């Protein structure tokens, strides 16, 4: 649609008419949409076509956000309806009765200062890490080791257990963590190519809901654009994520 046509539409549609105002809004917004964007269902179908015979490859989502000025970094966690990792190795720094509770709840590694030393020496491999408040001063000794890997327990990330240990461990075992890069874009895996279209949509919806919870103003305006991709597939612009 040409600029002249848009200009004529803006002049001819009476501002007093609610119906015509809605029409104007639809036309103007439609002209700004990416003509190459597709529905989420169509985008998933495209990626699955690229990954035929490869059910274990990862479907990723890339969400460009527009945070308010001075807003805290975009990060969060959510429970995926269908997890993409079959097993998550969880380490918990705790002592005494809290250590017993962590073991009963299913933590893979539990301990106090001796576990801190094992991590420092590279004897333990794990995916996620929690700590009780009492253990933080000792865990701080290996902050330079855990920090770059995103494993250092912090209150802001919710990885310092202040409440029910069993619930914290259950959430950590089954949750997906995400964080935006310096360009305010969240990149994270959300599914496997072997999942059904419906399963992938449910997982993406869960992640998008968690990302929009970071919005301080309008959740709709918080997300500027969304792409999904796969290991060998292209990046596909999604119109309705």
N, C-alpha and C positions, 0 to 999 in steps of 0.2 A: 504494500500500500504506500502510495507516494505521500510526501510531506504536504503537498497541496490538498490531497483528498482528506487527510487528517485535519488540516486547517479548516476546510469547509465543514467537516462534521462538527468540529468544536464550535463553529459560529452558528450553525443551523439548529443544533439541538438545544432547546430551551432549558435553562438551568432550573426552572421551577418544577419541571416534570420529573418525578422520582423514577418513572419507568424509563424515560429517555436518558436520564442520567446514568442509569444502570447499563443501558445499551452503549453509551459513550465510553463508560469505564471498560466494558468488555472489549470494545474495538481497539481502544488505545492500548490496553494491556496485551491484547493478542498480538499487536504489531511489534511488541518488545520481546516476545518469546523467541527462543532459539528454534528456528525451523527444523533443526536436526534432532531436537529432543524427542524422546519417545516415552510411552507409558512404562511403568516399572515392570509390568508383566512382559511387555515386548522386549525390554532391555535384558531381562533374565533369559528369555528365549534365544536372543542373539548370542549371549555368552555360552549358553549350553550347547549351541550349535558349533561353536569354536572348540569346545572341550568334549566332543563325542568320544566315548570310550575312556575318559579320564575322570572318574567320579570322585577322586580324592583331591582334586585341585581346589584352590581357595577362591571364593568370590569375595571381593573387597569393595568397600564403600568409601568414597572420598567426598566429604561434606565441607563446603566452603561457608564459614560462618562470619557474621558481622557483629562482633561484640560491641557493647557500649564503651565509650572512652574511659579508661581506668579500670575496666572490669578485670577480675581475676582470671588466670589462664583457664581455658576451656578443658575440662576433664570430667570423668565420671565412670560409673560402672553400671552394668545392667545384667539381668538374667536372660539368656537367650532361650526361647521356647525349645529349640533343638541345639544343644551344645555342639561346638565344632571341634573341641578337644575331648577325647575319650578319657584322658587321665591328666590331672593337674597335680604336680608335686608341690605340696604346701609345707613350708617351714614356719614354725611358731617358736618365738623366743619367750619362754615362760618358766617359772620355777614353782616348786611345791604343789599345792592343790590345784593351781591354775594349769600347771603342766599336766597333771593327771586328767583334768577336764579336757584339755586339748587332745590328748592321746585318745580318750574315749570318743571324742567327736570326729576322729578320723584324720588328724594331721599326720603327715608322713614323717616329719622330723620335729622333735620337741626337745628343748633343753635350755640351759642357762649359759653361763660363761664358757663351759666346755664346748657348747655348740657354736658360740661366737668364734672360738679358736679354730674349730673344724672348718667353718666357712672361710676364715682368713687363709687357711692352708689349702683351700680348694678341694677339700675332701667330700663336699656335699654339693649335689646338683639339684636345683629346685626352680620352680616357675614363679611362685608367689611367696611373699613373706609377711608375717604378722608379728606383732610384739605386744606384750603387756606394758603398761606405763612404767612399772618398776624396772623393767629390763632395758629401757631406752638409753640410760647412761652407758651401759656396757655395749649395747649395739652401736652406739655412736662411734666407737673405736674402729668400726669397719665401714663407716659411712662412705668413705672414698671408694670402697670396693662395691658397695651396694647401690650407691647413688647413680652412677652412670648407667647402670642396668635397669634403673627404675624400680629397684627392689627395697630401697630404704623405707622402713615404716615411718609414717608421719600422720599427725592428727588430721591434716587437711585432706589427705587421701583416704582417710577412714581405715587405715591399716594398723592403727594402735587400738587394741581391744580395750574398750572401757565398759562394755556391757556384757551380754551373754556370750560366752566363749563359743558354745556350740553353734549358735546362730551365725556368729562372725565367720567361723570356719566353713559352715555350709554355704554361705554367700560367696566366700573367696574361692571355694572349690568349683562353683558353678557359674561365676560371673565373668563377664567380658569387660576388661578395662580399656579405656580409650583416652587419648590426650591430643589436643590440637598442636600442630607445629607452629613455627614463628609466623607463618602466613595465615594463621587461624583456620587451617584445614585439618580436619580429622581424617586420618587414614586408618582403617582397621578391617580385618577379615570378619565376615559375618556369616559365612556358610560354606558348604562344600558343593562342588558342581553336581555331585550325585544326589543332592537334596531335590525334592520336588519343587515346582514353582511356588506352590502355596507355602511350603516350609521356609523357603528363602524370603518370601514376602513377609512372613511373620517375624523372622529374625531381624530383617531390615527395619520393620516398624518398631520393634523393641529398641533398637539402637537409636533411631531417629527421635523417639520419644525421650530417651535419656539425654540426647544431645540438646534438644530444645529446652530441657529443664535448666540449662545454663543461661537461658535468655532472661535478661533483667527487664526487658520491655515486651515487645510483641514477638511471640515465638515464630510467627509466620515470616516476619521480616528478619529474624535472626539467622535463618538459613538462606543464603543467596543462591547456591546451585548445588546439585548433587550428581555425582557420576558413580557408576559401578563398573568394575572390571574383573577380570579373572587372570590366572597365571599366564595364559597364552592369548587371551582375548583382548579386544580393544577397550578403551574407556568409552562408555556410553552415557550420554547426558540424559538424565531421568527428569521427566516433566512433573511427575506427581508423587514423589517420595515423601 
